[in-house]
Structures are given as C-alpha cells and as structure tokens.
Amino acid sequence: MWNSGTVKGIVGKLDVDNGARVYTMDAKIHVEQKGKSATYRPTVNLTIPDWKNLQIVGSVTYKDMESVDSDLQITGATESPINVTG
C-alpha cells in the first residue's frame, strides 16, 4: 500500500483454488492540488483469470464549487475502449 503526499495506492493478489485462479490488482492515484482545485490521475489494472485484463487511466480535475472535468479511458472491458470525458 502507498500513502505518500501525492500518491495513494494498493497492490494485491487473490489466490483462489491454490493457484488455479489468481486475481491481481494494482491501483494508484496521483493527487495534485493547486489552490482550490485538485487533479486526480488514477491508474487501475485488474487481471481476472480466464476473462479480461481491465485498465482505467486518465484524469479528473475538480475546481472548488465550479466544475469537474474528466478524461478517463477504460480498456479491456469491451472490444473498443470506453472514453469518459466531460
């Protein structure tokens, strides 16, 4: 687990059936604060045995009581990447 000033995260494995299925996750978020705004940059990797490798990357910027802007991409869940912007 990470918990530094700007990076928070967790890495883990879940072993099911004595190694027959091992789920892995690596999730981190970089936090950058400037005045009344903050930008969050997540990176999430999830490996699901015999199915998919999912990844979420991008950024979300929050401006205090004004706006939220996002630019995220999810890959591995569907044939084409899923983009979340706005």
N, CA and C atoms as an extended XYZ file, in Angstrom:
258
Properties=species:S:1:pos:R:3:atomname:S:1:resname:S:1:resid:I:1 pbc="F F F"
N         0.847       -1.162        0.000 N   MET     1
C         0.000        0.000        0.000 CA  MET     1
C         0.901        1.237        0.000 C   MET     1
N         0.509        2.244       -0.777 N   TRP     2
C         1.223        3.518       -0.831 CA  TRP     2
C         0.349        4.589       -0.206 C   TRP     2
N         0.993        5.488        0.507 N   ASN     3
C         0.271        6.624        1.052 CA  ASN     3
C         1.259        7.769        1.246 C   ASN     3
N         1.819        8.223        0.124 N   SER     4
C         2.738        9.353        0.204 CA  SER     4
C         1.936       10.638        0.045 C   SER     4
N         2.607       11.750        0.013 N   GLY     5
C         1.910       13.021       -0.103 CA  GLY     5
C         1.099       13.163       -1.368 C   GLY     5
N         1.590       12.619       -2.482 N   THR     6
C         0.887       12.807       -3.750 CA  THR     6
C         0.394       11.512       -4.380 C   THR     6
N         0.831       10.373       -3.878 N   VAL     7
C         0.428        9.090       -4.474 CA  VAL     7
C        -0.180        8.200       -3.399 C   VAL     7
N        -1.349        7.668       -3.728 N   LYS     8
C        -2.010        6.701       -2.858 CA  LYS     8
C        -2.251        5.460       -3.712 C   LYS     8
N        -2.137        4.288       -3.139 N   GLY     9
C        -2.367        3.112       -3.959 CA  GLY     9
C        -2.356        1.823       -3.173 C   GLY     9
N        -2.717        0.776       -3.891 N   ILE    10
C        -2.751       -0.554       -3.300 CA  ILE    10
C        -2.458       -1.577       -4.397 C   ILE    10
N        -1.728       -2.610       -4.029 N   VAL    11
C        -1.431       -3.714       -4.934 CA  VAL    11
C        -1.807       -4.981       -4.194 C   VAL    11
N        -2.455       -5.910       -4.892 N   GLY    12
C        -2.825       -7.132       -4.216 CA  GLY    12
C        -3.109       -8.278       -5.156 C   GLY    12
N        -3.092       -9.477       -4.574 N   LYS    13
C        -3.424      -10.701       -5.300 CA  LYS    13
C        -4.421      -11.488       -4.470 C   LYS    13
N        -5.338      -12.121       -5.157 N   LEU    14
C        -6.289      -13.014       -4.516 CA  LEU    14
C        -6.120      -14.373       -5.172 C   LEU    14
N        -5.639      -15.336       -4.396 N   ASP    15
C        -5.377      -16.684       -4.895 CA  ASP    15
C        -6.576      -17.567       -4.564 C   ASP    15
N        -7.216      -18.068       -5.611 N   VAL    16
C        -8.374      -18.940       -5.450 CA  VAL    16
C        -7.979      -20.339       -5.926 C   VAL    16
N        -8.333      -21.349       -5.209 N   ASP    17
C        -8.076      -22.743       -5.596 CA  ASP    17
C        -6.584      -23.058       -5.689 C   ASP    17
N        -5.812      -22.635       -4.712 N   ASN    18
C        -4.375      -22.931       -4.649 CA  ASN    18
C        -3.638      -22.624       -5.944 C   ASN    18
N        -3.855      -21.456       -6.460 N   GLY    19
C        -3.128      -21.008       -7.642 CA  GLY    19
C        -3.832      -21.255       -8.957 C   GLY    19
N        -4.961      -21.956       -8.939 N   ALA    20
C        -5.680      -22.204      -10.192 CA  ALA    20
C        -6.201      -20.901      -10.783 C   ALA    20
N        -6.620      -19.992       -9.926 N   ARG    21
C        -7.083      -18.668      -10.365 CA  ARG    21
C        -6.470      -17.619       -9.444 C   ARG    21
N        -5.718      -16.710      -10.026 N   VAL    22
C        -5.107      -15.634       -9.252 CA  VAL    22
C        -5.564      -14.305       -9.838 C   VAL    22
N        -6.298      -13.557       -9.055 N   TYR    23
C        -6.759      -12.225       -9.448 CA  TYR    23
C        -5.715      -11.221       -8.955 C   TYR    23
N        -5.353      -10.262       -9.790 N   THR    24
C        -4.391       -9.249       -9.362 CA  THR    24
C        -4.957       -7.853       -9.583 C   THR    24
N        -4.555       -6.943       -8.705 N   MET    25
C        -4.986       -5.555       -8.830 CA  MET    25
C        -3.824       -4.644       -8.454 C   MET    25
N        -3.659       -3.611       -9.236 N   ASP    26
C        -2.669       -2.567       -8.970 CA  ASP    26
C        -3.389       -1.245       -9.203 C   ASP    26
N        -3.659       -0.525       -8.142 N   ALA    27
C        -4.421        0.722       -8.250 CA  ALA    27
C        -3.645        1.847       -7.574 C   ALA    27
N        -3.448        2.926       -8.326 N   LYS    28
C        -2.756        4.097       -7.788 CA  LYS    28
C        -3.500        5.352       -8.212 C   LYS    28
N        -3.393        6.375       -7.396 N   ILE    29
C        -3.947        7.668       -7.774 CA  ILE    29
C        -2.943        8.746       -7.371 C   ILE    29
N        -2.611        9.575       -8.336 N   HIS    30
C        -1.732       10.720       -8.107 CA  HIS    30
C        -2.630       11.929       -7.870 C   HIS    30
N        -2.363       12.663       -6.817 N   VAL    31
C        -3.187       13.814       -6.460 CA  VAL    31
C        -2.319       15.071       -6.524 C   VAL    31
N        -2.802       16.048       -7.285 N   GLU    32
C        -2.098       17.327       -7.397 CA  GLU    32
C        -3.074       18.439       -7.038 C   GLU    32
N        -2.750       19.189       -5.999 N   GLN    33
C        -3.633       20.275       -5.571 CA  GLN    33
C        -2.979       21.620       -5.852 C   GLN    33
N        -3.785       22.521       -6.423 N   LYS    34
C        -3.348       23.889       -6.686 CA  LYS    34
C        -4.473       24.812       -6.252 C   LYS    34
N        -4.243       25.556       -5.199 N   GLY    35
C        -5.281       26.461       -4.711 CA  GLY    35
C        -6.548       25.712       -4.363 C   GLY    35
N        -7.655       26.100       -5.001 N   LYS    36
C        -8.947       25.468       -4.727 CA  LYS    36
C        -9.296       24.380       -5.733 C   LYS    36
N        -8.316       23.929       -6.506 N   SER    37
C        -8.595       22.852       -7.458 CA  SER    37
C        -7.671       21.671       -7.185 C   SER    37
N        -8.105       20.506       -7.633 N   ALA    38
C        -7.316       19.290       -7.473 CA  ALA    38
C        -7.460       18.447       -8.729 C   ALA    38
N        -6.359       17.832       -9.137 N   THR    39
C        -6.378       16.911      -10.267 CA  THR    39
C        -6.014       15.529       -9.749 C   THR    39
N        -6.839       14.559      -10.110 N   TYR    40
C        -6.641       13.167       -9.717 CA  TYR    40
C        -6.315       12.374      -10.972 C   TYR    40
N        -5.220       11.604      -10.933 N   ARG    41
C        -4.821       10.791      -12.078 CA  ARG    41
C        -4.768        9.320      -11.645 C   ARG    41
N        -5.866        8.607      -11.850 N   PRO    42
C        -5.888        7.199      -11.452 CA  PRO    42
C        -5.264        6.291      -12.506 C   PRO    42
N        -4.678        5.217      -12.023 N   THR    43
C        -4.225        4.116      -12.864 CA  THR    43
C        -4.658        2.843      -12.150 C   THR    43
N        -5.548        2.095      -12.767 N   VAL    44
C        -6.053        0.864      -12.170 CA  VAL    44
C        -5.875       -0.263      -13.171 C   VAL    44
N        -5.196       -1.325      -12.744 N   ASN    45
C        -5.036       -2.527      -13.558 CA  ASN    45
C        -5.633       -3.692      -12.784 C   ASN    45
N        -6.535       -4.421      -13.417 N   LEU    46
C        -7.198       -5.559      -12.792 CA  LEU    46
C        -7.122       -6.738      -13.748 C   LEU    46
N        -6.534       -7.830      -13.279 N   THR    47
C        -6.427       -9.044      -14.082 CA  THR    47
C        -7.385      -10.080      -13.519 C   THR    47
N        -8.289      -10.547      -14.384 N   ILE    48
C        -9.284      -11.540      -14.000 CA  ILE    48
C        -8.974      -12.813      -14.784 C   ILE    48
N        -8.635      -13.906      -14.102 N   PRO    49
C        -8.229      -15.128      -14.798 CA  PRO    49
C        -9.288      -15.624      -15.787 C   PRO    49
N        -8.807      -16.091      -16.912 N   ASP    50
C        -9.661      -16.667      -17.962 CA  ASP    50
C       -10.738      -15.706      -18.447 C   ASP    50
N       -10.517      -14.416      -18.272 N   TRP    51
C       -11.505      -13.466      -18.765 CA  TRP    51
C       -10.838      -12.249      -19.347 C   TRP    51
N       -10.526      -11.257      -18.542 N   LYS    52
C       -10.048       -9.991      -19.087 CA  LYS    52
C        -8.979       -9.359      -18.209 C   LYS    52
N        -8.244       -8.461      -18.857 N   ASN    53
C        -7.349       -7.540      -18.160 CA  ASN    53
C        -7.947       -6.156      -18.346 C   ASN    53
N        -8.379       -5.554      -17.267 N   LEU    54
C        -9.009       -4.240      -17.331 CA  LEU    54
C        -8.019       -3.166      -16.909 C   LEU    54
N        -8.113       -2.011      -17.554 N   GLN    55
C        -7.270       -0.884      -17.181 CA  GLN    55
C        -8.084        0.400      -17.241 C   GLN    55
N        -7.891        1.240      -16.237 N   ILE    56
C        -8.507        2.568      -16.200 CA  ILE    56
C        -7.377        3.575      -16.012 C   ILE    56
N        -7.296        4.546      -16.924 N   VAL    57
C        -6.280        5.602      -16.826 CA  VAL    57
C        -6.907        6.931      -17.208 C   VAL    57
N        -6.288        8.007      -16.793 N   GLY    58
C        -6.766        9.326      -17.191 CA  GLY    58
C        -6.651       10.327      -16.073 C   GLY    58
N        -7.546       11.318      -16.105 N   SER    59
C        -7.507       12.356      -15.076 CA  SER    59
C        -8.898       12.926      -14.830 C   SER    59
N        -9.073       13.419      -13.615 N   VAL    60
C       -10.284       14.132      -13.222 CA  VAL    60
C        -9.820       15.386      -12.487 C   VAL    60
N       -10.292       16.547      -12.946 N   THR    61
C        -9.931       17.810      -12.307 CA  THR    61
C       -11.173       18.423      -11.680 C   THR    61
N       -11.055       18.749      -10.406 N   TYR    62
C       -12.156       19.347       -9.645 CA  TYR    62
C       -11.765       20.772       -9.289 C   TYR    62
N       -12.604       21.725       -9.684 N   LYS    63
C       -12.403       23.127       -9.309 CA  LYS    63
C       -13.488       23.470       -8.301 C   LYS    63
N       -13.069       23.850       -7.113 N   ASP    64
C       -13.950       24.050       -5.971 CA  ASP    64
C       -15.236       24.793       -6.324 C   ASP    64
N       -16.343       24.085       -6.209 N   MET    65
C       -17.690       24.628       -6.415 CA  MET    65
C       -17.902       25.231       -7.807 C   MET    65
N       -17.053       24.862       -8.775 N   GLU    66
C       -17.192       25.397      -10.129 CA  GLU    66
C       -17.423       24.314      -11.169 C   GLU    66
N       -16.510       23.344      -11.228 N   SER    67
C       -16.622       22.358      -12.301 CA  SER    67
C       -15.843       21.092      -11.983 C   SER    67
N       -16.175       20.061      -12.740 N   VAL    68
C       -15.432       18.809      -12.735 CA  VAL    68
C       -15.189       18.449      -14.192 C   VAL    68
N       -13.937       18.260      -14.552 N   ASP    69
C       -13.569       17.853      -15.908 CA  ASP    69
C       -12.925       16.483      -15.834 C   ASP    69
N       -13.350       15.588      -16.725 N   SER    70
C       -12.785       14.243      -16.714 CA  SER    70
C       -12.308       13.842      -18.098 C   SER    70
N       -11.296       13.024      -18.105 N   ASP    71
C       -10.770       12.420      -19.322 CA  ASP    71
C       -10.226       11.057      -18.916 C   ASP    71
N       -11.095       10.064      -18.926 N   LEU    72
C       -10.744        8.717      -18.494 CA  LEU    72
C       -10.931        7.733      -19.638 C   LEU    72
N       -10.118        6.679      -19.625 N   GLN    73
C       -10.273        5.630      -20.624 CA  GLN    73
C       -10.239        4.279      -19.916 C   GLN    73
N       -11.211        3.441      -20.262 N   ILE    74
C       -11.305        2.088      -19.729 CA  ILE    74
C       -11.046        1.138      -20.888 C   ILE    74
N       -10.049        0.280      -20.739 N   THR    75
C        -9.751       -0.694      -21.785 CA  THR    75
C        -9.862       -2.100      -21.204 C   THR    75
N       -10.207       -3.033      -22.074 N   GLY    76
C       -10.300       -4.427      -21.687 CA  GLY    76
C       -11.693       -4.889      -21.325 C   GLY    76
N       -12.601       -3.984      -21.028 N   ALA    77
C       -13.962       -4.372      -20.652 CA  ALA    77
C       -14.796       -4.714      -21.879 C   ALA    77
N       -14.542       -4.013      -22.970 N   THR    78
C       -15.256       -4.229      -24.223 CA  THR    78
C       -14.233       -4.275      -25.354 C   THR    78
N       -14.689       -4.606      -26.536 N   GLU    79
C       -13.782       -4.696      -27.678 CA  GLU    79
C       -13.098       -3.360      -27.962 C   GLU    79
N       -13.843       -2.278      -27.839 N   SER    80
C       -13.294       -0.934      -28.041 CA  SER    80
C       -13.145       -0.240      -26.693 C   SER    80
N       -12.172        0.655      -26.556 N   PRO    81
C       -12.028        1.397      -25.304 CA  PRO    81
C       -13.271        2.230      -25.000 C   PRO    81
N       -13.528        2.423      -23.729 N   ILE    82
C       -14.617        3.282      -23.268 CA  ILE    82
C       -13.983        4.586      -22.800 C   ILE    82
N       -14.422        5.698      -23.367 N   ASN    83
C       -13.890        7.008      -23.001 CA  ASN    83
C       -14.935        7.783      -22.218 C   ASN    83
N       -14.495        8.372      -21.120 N   VAL    84
C       -15.366        9.199      -20.292 CA  VAL    84
C       -14.755       10.593      -20.270 C   VAL    84
N       -15.428       11.540      -20.918 N   THR    85
C       -14.923       12.909      -20.953 CA  THR    85
C       -16.044       13.871      -20.606 C   THR    85
N       -15.666       14.992      -20.107 N   GLY    86
C       -16.679       15.998      -19.831 CA  GLY    86
C       -16.352       16.821      -18.631 C   GLY    86
